[in-house]
């Protein structure tokens, strides 16, 4: 029991460290900065941070959300991202690895989740999704064709077009309906997830994004012609599709038949 708890803790720490690095990627790439070179600095005072300042989750808690050097408040988004990364690593290891018997699938799904987090953070900050994110998902999809045989190549190819092509046509018919980054993201994700999961993911994404849009309109924070980042809701939809997609599909067909 103690060994299992220690293993879970180590997996959580690993996931938190990976997502801590992804925070750097999401921050630096849109600014044209290298995410492999250069030391991390405080965004307020510019002081170079030391290793003790960069321990995922713990540094933020011990410093009470403030910079050690200038005392300015540090936002909690990075720490929440690290916690999510740790939780994602544990879930993937247990659900796909231990229970599902496929640690390769667990690693691929965890990597996919990490890319979705980068997409989410980038889109929130810049309203753009870097092509590199979609390319990274395509690389995972190619690996999945070899290592995840539960989704056939035909299902993946259909998944690549069944959502992205309608999005493209809608964007052409209604300028601004979807951004090019959103369309590329769903094409790449469809190649990785297959048509079943990507379809239900799109449904979840529309529900999440539509609900947020209604909130913005009713609270008068945005007008009818204003835009907001839709990528985070597509990413949330894909996470929901991975978690509950099969159950929703089974429930839906159960109603029909």
N, C-alpha and C positions, 0 to 999 in steps of 0.2 A: 504493500500500500504506500509506504514511504517512498519507495523507488519510483512508483508510478506518478506520485505527486511531484517528485523532483524532476522527472522527465517532462511533465506538463509545464512546470515552471521554466525549464530550459527552453522548451519549444516556444513558450510565450515570449521569453527574452529574445530569442532569435527573431521572431516575427516583429517585435517592437524595434529591434535594431535595423532590420531591413526597411521598415516603413519610415524610420527616422532618416535613413539615407534617401528614401523616395521624397521626403519633404524637401531635401536639398535639391533634388532633380527638378521637382515642380517649381521651386523658387528660382533656380538659376537658368534653366533652359529658355524660358520666355525672355530673359534679359540678355541672352546671348553669352552667358558665362559658362565656363567649364564646371561640370559637377564632379570631376575627379581631381581637379587641381585647386589649390587655394584653401586656406583655413576658414572655418566658420567665424563670423563676427556678430557682435550685437548690432541689430539694425538701428538702434538709437544712438549709441556712442561710438560705434565702430571698433570697439576693443576686440582683439582676437580672443576667442574663447578657448579655454583649455579642456582637456579630457574630462575633468571632473564636472565641467559645466554642460557636458553633452551626453551624460548617461540618460538613456531614454526613460521617460516618466519620472524617475527618481530625482534627477536634477531639478526639474520643475517643482516638484513637491518640496524638496529641501530648501530651495531658494524662495519658496512661497510665490512663485510666478513673477519674480523680479530679476533683473540683471544684477549679477554679483558686483559689477564695477560701477554702474551709474545709478542703479536703483530703479530704473524705469520698468514699468509693468510689461511683462511678456505675455502675448496672447496665448490662449490655451489650445489653439487649433492643432499645433504640432504635437502636443502631448496626446490629444484625443486621437490623432492619426496613429501615433505609436501604440496606443491601447487597442485601437481597432486592428492594427497589424498583428499584435500579439494574439488577440482573440481569433483572428482569421487563421493564423498558423495552427493554433490548437484545434480549431474546428476541422480544418483540412486534414490534419494528422489523425484525428479521431474518426471522423466521418468517412473519409476516403481511404485513409491508410489502415487504421486498426479495424474498423467495422467493415469497410469495403474491400480490404485486402489489396489495395493498389497504392503504394506509396509514390509511384511515378505520377499517377493521376493527382494525388494530393499535392505534389510539388507543382505540377502544371496549373492546377486551379489556384493555388496560392500565388503563383507568378501572375496569373491573369487578374486576380484580385488586386495585386499591387499596381498593375498598369492602370486598372480602372480608378484607383485612388489618385494616381498622378493626373489622369484625365480630369477627374473631378476638381482637384485643386487648381490645375491650370485654367480650366474653363471658368471657375468662379473668379479667379484673379484677372483674367485677360479676355474672356469671352471667345477664346480660341483653343483649338485642340491640335497639338503638334502632330505632324504626320508620322513622326518617329514612334508615337504611341500605337498607331494603327499598324505600322510595320512590325513592331514588337509582337503584337497579337497574331499577325500572320505567321511569324516565326514559331510561336507557340502552336498555332494550328497545324503547321507542317509537322512539328514534333508529335502532335496529337494524332495525326494520321498514321504514324508508326507505332505510337505507344498507347493510344487510347482507341482500341478497336471497337468499343461499344457504340461509337458514332461512325457510320460509314462515310466514305468519301463523297458519295452521291448526296447524302444528307447534309454534309458540310457545304457542298457546292450550291445546293438549293438554299441553304441558310445564308449564304453569302449574298444572294440576290433577292430573296423573298421579302426582305424588309428594306434594304438599301435602295433597290430600284424604285419601289413606290415612293420612298422619301425623296429621291431625286426628281421624279416626275412631278411630285407636289411642289418641290422647291422651284422647278421651272415654271409651273402654272401660277404659283403664288410666291413671288420674290420675298425672301426672308422667312419662309415657312420653316426651313431647316438650313443649317449651315453646312458647308462642305465637310468640315471636320466631323460633324455628327453622322453624315452619310458614310464617310470612310470608316468611321468607328464601327458602325453597325454592319458594314460589309465584312470587315475583318473579324468582328466578334461572331458573326453568323458562320464564318468559315471555321471558327474554333468550337462553337457550341452546337452547331447543327440547326436545322430549321425548326424543330419543335421548341427548343429552349429559347431561340432568338425571337420567335413569334410571341410567346407568352411574356418574354422579357420586354418586348415593345409595348404590350398591353399594360404591364405594370408601369413602365416608364411614362406612358401617356396619362395613366391615372395619377401618378405622383406629380408629374409636371402640370397636368391640368388642375389638380387640386391647389398647387402652389400658385398657379396663374389666377385662379378664382380668388384666392386669398389676397393677392396683390391688387386685384381690381376692386374688391369689396372694401379693402382698407385704404384705397385710393393712393397706394404707394407707386403704382404705375398705371398708365393709360392703356387703352386698347391697342395703340400702335407701338407701344414700347416693347422691347425685347428683353429677355433674361436668358441666362445660361441654361440650356436644356441638357447639355452633356451629363451633369451630375445626376439628373433624373433617369437618363438612359442607363447610366452605370448602376444606380440603385435598382432599376428594373432588372438588370442582368443578375445582380446579386440575389434578388428575390426570385428570379427565374431558376437560378441554381438551387436555391433552398426549397422552393415550393412549387416549381413549375410542373413537375410530374404529377403531384397531387391535384393541382388545379385542372390539368388536362384530363386526368382520370375522372374528376368530379364533373367536369363539363360534358364529357362523353357519356357519363352515367345518366345525366339529365336527358340527353338526346335519345339514348337507347335503354 
